[in-house]
Structures are given as C-alpha cells and as structure tokens.
Amino acid sequence: MEKKLFYWDAVSEEIGKLLLRHLNKDMDICEIGFASGHFLEFLYYEGYSNLSGIEVRTDIYQETMIKFSKQNMEIDLMNKDVLEMYKKYDAIYTTGLIQCFDEKERGFLLNHLSQLAPVAIYIVPEIEKNRNKDSREKVAVAGCREFSTGNIAYELSNCYSSIYVGKIDKSQIGLNDNFLYYVCERQLIR
C-alpha cells in the first residue's frame, strides 16, 4: 500500500512541487507552523536532511513528535512561539499561517521571519475579506480568524528585496479558495 502523506491531495501535491522547485537539498530549512508535519515528512522522503519545524500548539507538536519518532525521522521539531526563535536558516516556509494575523500583527511577524533566512516561501489562501472572526468552529487553520490576503505582496516588499508571486487556481485543487504563493529573497548585506 502506498504511503499517503497529504490530506488535501491536490493542493498539497502542488505545494510539494513548489517546495521542491525552490528549496535545495543542501539547505538548512525550517517550516513555520508545521501542524501535522506532512510537508516536512514529504521533504524528508524526497532526500532533504537539514529539516526543522516550529509549532506553537503543544498538542499538535506532541502528536507530530510521536509520529516522526515512530518512523525514526531525524527532524528537529520545536514547540514554541516563532517570535522566540532566533536561529538562522538558509530557507523558511509556511503554508496557510500568515492569513491568521491582522495587518499590524502580520507586519511584525513578517519582519521577524525575514530575519531568520534569506529565502522564504509563504503560501496562503486568497482571502478577499476577513472571515471566521469570533468563530469557535474548527474551520480554516484550526478555527483561526482569517484576514484579507490582498496586501501580502506589498507587506512582503517591506522585508524582502525580491518577491516572485504565483497562484494555484481553486479549480485545479478542488477547494473554495485559490492559493497564492510568494517566493521571497532578502539580499544579505556583508
């Protein structure tokens, strides 16, 4: 039986291809908000070895630690707030996280993340207006409120010198939202 790594097959497959296109196997890579760890697991089985992840939710972190430990996967997982993280990486990526922050919070978060690695990939659903505000339902990203993602390219331009923007069309992935991705580079000043 073939091992199933992804939950939303079509979008996860597209995100997996995107990560493979932009991340080299020799890079030191960190996933911000790894949740179940399926993208870390995917990269691990694709031959990437310098992998880390950070997750603020303790229960999710513990579940993923147990899963990876049973598979003898050597991935450095951390259970803390990303704002407490200062280790430098070659690249970071996050999928479906930054839309959970309003514009002010997001600016602060993006500025911090841009200092962690010269290369970053941000993948978010295309959200036209705020939604799930005050929702207690388990929707979207574990029920988080979600804010418009219309200004993210501009917000990223305050932190990165180069941004490549792309879209995964909702008709291609069978979801209600298009997914936008931003491949960002920050030139290092030496």
N, C-alpha and C positions, 0 to 999 in steps of 0.2 A: 504494500500500500504506500502510495506517495505521501510524503510528509506535507501537511498543509500549514504554511507559515502565516498566511494572510487571512484576515477576517472579511474585509471588503475586497474581494478578489480583484476587480477591475481597477479601482483607484490605487490599491496597494501595489499592484503589478506596475502601473505607470510610475508611481513614486519610486519603486525599486529600480526601475530602468533609469530614472532621473539621477538617483544617488550613484548608481554605477557609472553614469556618464561623467559626473563631476567630482567624484571622490577617488583618489588613487589609493591602491592597497598599501602603500608605504606611509600614508598619512596617519597621524595621531588624531582620531576622530571622536567627538562626543555628541551624543543625542541629548537634547534638552527636552525633558518631559517624555521619557521613554515608554510610559504606560506598560503594556504587556511585553514590550521589548521585541516585537516581531520584526522591526526593521534592523535592529542590532543583530538579531538571530539570522536574518536574511544575509546581511553583510558578512557575518562570521562564516556562514556556509558557502559564501562566494569567495572566501580566502582572505578576508580582511582580518588582521590580527591585533591592531592597536586601537581597540574599541573601548569606549567608556559611555556611561549614561548617567543622567541625574534625574531623579523623580522626587517631588516634594511629598506625595501621598504615601505614607508609611505602609498601608495595607497592600497597595499595588506594588511598591518596591519589594516587599517581602515575598509576595506571590511570584514575581519575576525572578528574584534571587533563588528561590526553591526550584523553579523550572530550569534555570540555567545550570544550577548545581547538579541536578539530576542528569543533565546532558554533558556534564564536565566541560562546560563552555567557560573559557577564561576571558571574561568581560568585566571590567571594573565598573561596578554599579554603586552609585552614591545616593543616599537618602537625605537630601537637604534642599533648601531653597537655593535656586540658581544665583540669587544675589549674594549668597555667602561663598560663591565659588570664584576662585582667582587663578586656578591652574590654567596654563596656556595650552592650546591645541593648534594643530595645523588647520583643522576644519571643525565646524559645528553644524548641526542641522536640527530642525524642529518641524514636526508635522502637526498642524491643527492646534497650535497653542496660543500664538500671539493674538488671535482674534478674541481671546478671553479677557483682554485688558483694554481699558478705555484709552483714548489718545494720550493723555498725560502719563498714565502708568506704562503704556506701551513705549513711549519715547524714552523713559527712564530705563526700561528693560532692554530695549534695542541698543541703547548706548552701552550698557554693561556687557551685553552679549558681543558687541562688535570689538570689545577689548580682549575677548578670550581667544579669538582666532582670526587670521587674515582672510579666511574663506568661510562663508556661511550660506546655508540653503534654508530658506523659510518657505514652508508650504502651508497654505491656508485656504479654507473655503471662501469663495467670493460672496461676501455678505453686503447687501445694499443698505440695509437699515438694521439698527440694533434689535436683537431678539433674545428670547429666553430671560429677559430681565425679571428678577424676583422669582424665577421658576424653580420649583423643587423637583421637577421631573428629571429623570435620567435621560436627557436628550443631549444631542451635540457632544461636546467634550465633557463627559461625566456630569452633565447638567449645568455646565458653567453658563453664565450670561455671555452673549457674544455681541461684539461691536462691529460696526461697519468696517470693512477692509479696503474701502475705496482710496484711502490716503496712504496706504502702506508703502508704496513705491517712493512717495515724497518723504515719508518718515525715515525710510532706509537711506535716502540720499543725504541725510544729515550725519550718517555714520559710516558710509562706505563710498569709495571713490568710483566703483564700477558696479552696476546692477544690470543683470540680464533677467528679463521678465518673460514668463511663459504661462500658458493656460492649458489645463486638461479639461476638455469640454464635458459637461454633465451627460450629454447623450452618449459619449464614449464610455462612461464609467457607471451609468445607471443610477446616479444619485440626483438629489434635488438641487445641488449646488455645483457650479464649476469650481475647480480648484486652481488657484494661482500659485505660481512658484517664482521665487526670487533667488537667483544665484548671485551672491554679493562678494566683492573683493575689497579689501582695505589695503592700500599700499602702506608698507612698513617704512617708517622714516628711520634711517640709520645714521 
